[in-house]
Amino acid sequence: MMNKVRMGIIGLGAEGGMYAGFLADGKVSNMIIGALCDTDPAKKQMAAEKYPDIPFYDNYIEMMQSGHVDAIVTCVPHYLHPQMGIEALKRGIHALVEKPAGVYTKQVRELNEFAASKPELTFGIFFNQRTNSLYQKLKQLIDDGEIGAIRRTNWIITTWWRPQGYYDQSEWRATWGGEGGGVLVNQAPHQLDLMQWICGMPKKVYSNVKYGFQRNIAVEDEVTAMFEYENGATGVFVTCTHDVLGTDRFEILGDKGKIVVDGSKKITIKRLTTPESEMSNSMNMQDVMKIFMGQNTGDIFTEEVLEFGEAFGIQHIAVLENFAANVLDGTPLIAPGSDGIYGVRLANAIHLSSWLGKEIELPFDEDLFLQELNKKVEAENKYPVNQ
């Protein structure tokens, strides 16, 4: 019986190289490197020096058919994730796709439907932030009703400053045809996933998105999106790649309190002693004045502060271990692959709202989205940005 999963890493860039290092150093107890794959001859040279005993392929189908791997992870441009996931599952190989699951929901749906026809195989997505103890705690607090029904969500996440040089380093980066978008598909997929994982999916999205606002790129580098949830609650999501000072603040207001997450390191929970709706009906104006004067706040709410800090790489290792455990003994996945569609749906809705200049109801017309995306790809091919 297998006791370690042999992982095939497709793409030896920053992510793939990091995973290869973790596995080679024995940091993932139930997984080893089965084979490596990249189309770049320089990566082949690097692998030969660094991992001389590991089989190397420049064709991922050949790697899958080699008998050297039980599973694959897709560290390649976003458009390729669904296709590679399907090719692996087709061949009885477990698939772990990097985030985002794809660029548009139609291709992700195809992957999900194919995976559903292969229930004996493990299909996961690399949402490492779901293994972050801070976000696990936050989800538990919301699920347990600690602050009651959600009234508003608000996440400002602008901590990924990228200079022009970052975009200029490769031709496919920050293009519609190569990457399928900007900050929404490259930097923010984890936050879009966490928002829906913790607070649920909105039913309406309205956005103001700027394309090439502060950078010479075709795709978005500035996003402000507004959500409306099933219960009437609202949400705001702000992200960009031109804020060198950066903010990471996630605030969830409920009927019974408020939770604020600062810098993905600290959770402050303020629990109301009486739900706000009851306070509104029971307080006289004298009590209200006391609140405004800052008196008796201790009677109104209690405060708890939780600090978190995790060493780099722990979350990625946790995803790999959890994925392998699912393959080996059926341990439930923290991030099932089928969950990947939600964040893509949110990103697509934000784009579509800005392209059409109107509020988008979820689910939206997937064919219409693809049509609009293809228009962007075609226009870009006619008029390349960096020329």
Sequence and secondary structure as in RCSB ss.txt:
>XXXX:A:sequence
MMNKVRMGIIGLGAEGGMYAGFLADGKVSNMIIGALCDTDPAKKQMAAEKYPDIPFYDNYIEMMQSGHVDAIVTC
VPHYLHPQMGIEALKRGIHALVEKPAGVYTKQVRELNEFAASKPELTFGIFFNQRTNSLYQKLKQLIDDGEIGAI
RRTNWIITTWWRPQGYYDQSEWRATWGGEGGGVLVNQAPHQLDLMQWICGMPKKVYSNVKYGFQRNIAVEDEVTA
MFEYENGATGVFVTCTHDVLGTDRFEILGDKGKIVVDGSKKITIKRLTTPESEMSNSMNMQDVMKIFMGQNTGDI
FTEEVLEFGEAFGIQHIAVLENFAANVLDGTPLIAPGSDGIYGVRLANAIHLSSWLGKEIELPFDEDLFLQELNK
KVEAENKYPVNQ
>XXXX:A:secstr
   SEEEEEE  SHHHHHHHHHHHTT STTEEEEEEE S HHHHHHHHHH TTS EES HHHHHHTTS SEEEE 
S TTHHHHHHHHHHHTT EEEE SSS SSHHHHHHHHHHHHT TTS EEE  GGGG HHHHHHHHHHHTTTT SE
EEEEEEE      HHHHHT TTTT TTTTSSSHHHHTSHHHHHHHHHHH   SEEEEEEEESSSSS SSEEEEEE
EEE TTS EEEEEEES  SS  EEEEEEETTEEEEEETTTEEEEEEESS HHHHHHH  HHHHHHHHTT SHHHH
EEEEEEE    TTHHHHHHHHHHHHHHHH    SSBGGGHHHHHHHHHHHHHHHHHTS EESS  HHHHHHHHHH
HHHHHHHS TT 
